[in-house]
């Protein structure tokens, strides 16, 4: 018995150790040239918890990114890297990041990430300021801060990296500029003046995943190598703090607030004291509770004042499926099983249903983490927290949507990454 227990502890320890390793897939195929791959291999080789594996374009196209935390594309030619992936490989990368994987792109990999090229991955809402890209190679100055690294008036190697500006994709969020160029190279009849104060390093979200791109080469600049490791760690941490998320949601006491039968303040769930003039209405508040919960977690979903509280659940259903919902970071999930897995991974997951009668209310709830097997998920769905005809800290999806039993199979699930704001 003692030996079995010791073996169990050893096994759990090995599993924990395996789970703590950040697994990086590096594209090593057509278009990936120069010192990029050797440099990032050397940088990651100095860490104990980052494991780097080289993959071919055909590996990625065949689903080879499964099990990795992020994919990295280094310097060379962005269009050639796109060709090496092929359309199937490019879609595999998009799906990988959309579903929570990370993306790091340096120089050519930054070009590849952009939405402004037909061959681009479109995981970054950016395009180049000019088609003329042969700006030259050499040292330029940068300024900013990335992952705690202050880079004021810092020299960095530059080799024809992209000079980007925001694209206008309505289904993609805007990128955040971390570091700016302060000087420029403008050889070969490339436009002068466009590089100074242009983004040099940016980050963004794409679906549930994170994206970081760098136009210059920190991996080939003495003293800036740690920035590459920090970028890898940032994009790999796309999952949220499940325990803290649910601590905050539980504290909202939806079983005591947002109760049916009264007009309530959508943010607090407290009755406003307003007289109910429509005696036919049950005055339930599922959509108002979800609006309040998402606000407290720092996530946007359609809410007042952008839409009134009347028939808000129906409007939220439409909004989640729209370009606006995608741009805000919501990702559609295929079924209750995927919803359960995503909630278990620390994402905020909504179950949403639109009433086929436009004059009547739909329903929306928050999916809870859980350990149900496939059979039980198929029977009752994941557990949810909700306001509605019956408020519940925990109930099954089937019970929670019991007033919409004929439309049960039309419930849609959406997930969003969570970066918790300071507790209010």
Buried (B, 14 or more C-beta within 10 A) or exposed (E): EEEEEEEEEEEEEEEEEEEEEBBBBBBBBBBBBBBBBEBBBEBBEEBEEBBBEBBBBBBBBBEBBEEBBBBBBBBBBBBBBBBBBBEEBBBBBBBBBBBBBBBBBBBBBBBBBBBBBEBBBBBBBBBBBEEBBEBBBEEBBBBBEBBEBEBEEBBBBBBBBBBBEBBEBEBBBBBEBBBBBBBBBBEEEBEEEBBBEBBBBBBBBBBBBBBBBBBBBBBBBEEBBBBBBBBBBBBBBBBBEBEBBBEBBEEBEBBEBBBBEBBBBBEEBEBEEEEEEEEEEEBBBBBBBBBBBBBBBEBBBBBBEEBEBEBBBBBBBBBBBBEBBBBBBBBBBEBBBBBBBBBBBBBBBBBBBBBEEEEEBBBBBBBBBBEBEEEEBEEBBBBBBBBBBBBBBEBBBBBBBBBBEEBEEBBBBBBBBBEBEEEE
